[in-house]
Amino acid sequence: MFSSRFCGLNPYVPGEQPSDREYIKLNANENPYPPSPAVEKEIREFHAASLRLYPDPDSSDLRESIAEMLGNGITTDMVFAGNGSDEILSFIFYAFFDSNRPVVFPEHTYSFYPVYAGYYKIPVKKIPLLADFSIDLEKTAEADSSGIIFPNPNAPTGIIIPREKLRDFLQECGKKAPDRAVVIDEAYIDFGGETALPLLKDFPNLIIVRTFSKSFCFAGARLGFAVSSPENIRALCTVKNSFNHFPVDRLTQRMGIAACSDAAYYRRICGEIAATRDSFASELEKTGWQVLPSKANFLFVRKEGLAGKQIYETAKKEGFLLRLFNTKGLEDFIRISIGLPKDMQALLECLKKL
Ligand SMILES: *Cc1c(COP(=O)(O)O)cnc(C)c1O
């Protein structure tokens, strides 16, 4: 009954959402703050009757708002909007990575990438991280491939690559294979990192992917976007229109436009999250924990003598959901999303007992 294609699938598993009790949820990098009041207003004033009509298939007004918010010379035809960045990543794998040459990404990275590669039967080459857990850019640029993808900051480490290093990396990639797509997934860039947007004008093979889920408090609404050359954006539209004409619904398009109009609100809450992260990290370090240097809204931590599972289970008993990675080489780490200051204080007390 099932196709052989289907039988080969190996799906992504998101952070758990148990309902046996109330938890402080620090396992999916969700934002602890609500969306901007401008978004709430948009929802209140939305005309339910308009739902009988299909949305704008191209999300034109939304893309214009995103382009305006981004600045850096970005125009509407350089922006693609999708149903969360996960959907856009899927379109990117389909449009830019070949099935006869590998896609290259770090050994430890966003665990959806190998899932898409499996879905489209694209071979994978994983590059081990360096000793300090940062991405090995030299080996990444050298490897033979039809394309490269990694998050910046990387997940689950939180480690950022500065823009000027990325420029050198893109130059190296260009020398080796100028027509190869380089995809930078900036899901966490708003928490203190330097965006690669200014590099787009020099590198037409660069594709930047962003999500509203984390920094814009929209995980439940599903909205993401990609920024690249108009030619690459047209390619993504072709894939979209071969799959689902209307990935972004009417209400989400309106909410996205409202969110873009209140960038100041998001700068403020992302700043607060970054400050909570940094003080939580230094408190943990004082009690003997190792904390990787993070520019994201999460920390990747471990403590000598403790297994990740032990940390995860102790925290869960006390009502905190953290993210455990059952991946070789990461067994003793735990990923902690940054929540409200009071929740992080309570978690700190819990972890100190370990
Ligand atoms: C959360 C995340 C995404 C997915 O974002 P959605 O827009 O919610 O689909 C993509 N890439 C990375 C690295 C992420 O952490």
The ligand as a Tripos MOL2 file, in Angstrom:
@<TRIPOS>MOLECULE
LIG
   15    15     1     0     0
SMALL
NO_CHARGES

@<TRIPOS>ATOM
      1 C1         13.3070   27.1100   14.5050 C.3       1 LIG1
      2 C2         14.1980   26.9600   13.3230 C.ar      1 LIG1
      3 C3         13.6800   26.9630   12.0320 C.ar      1 LIG1
      4 C4         12.2090   26.8280   11.7600 C.3       1 LIG1
      5 O1         11.4730   27.9180   11.8970 O.3       1 LIG1
      6 P1          9.9370   27.9440   11.5010 P.3       1 LIG1
      7 O2          9.8100   29.2550   10.8290 O.co2     1 LIG1
      8 O3          9.2050   27.8550   12.7950 O.co2     1 LIG1
      9 O4          9.6150   26.8070   10.5840 O.co2     1 LIG1
     10 C5         14.5620   26.9450   10.9590 C.ar      1 LIG1
     11 N1         15.8940   26.8790   11.1500 N.ar      1 LIG1
     12 C6         16.4290   26.8400   12.3840 C.ar      1 LIG1
     13 C7         17.9000   26.7660   12.5300 C.3       1 LIG1
     14 C8         15.5910   26.8620   13.4910 C.ar      1 LIG1
     15 O5         16.1170   26.7630   14.7080 O.3       1 LIG1
@<TRIPOS>BOND
     1     1     2 1
     2     2     3 ar
     3     2    14 ar
     4     3     4 1
     5     3    10 ar
     6     4     5 1
     7     5     6 1
     8     6     7 2
     9     6     8 1
    10     6     9 1
    11    10    11 ar
    12    11    12 ar
    13    12    13 1
    14    12    14 ar
    15    14    15 1
@<TRIPOS>SUBSTRUCTURE
     1 LIG1         1 GROUP 0 **** ****
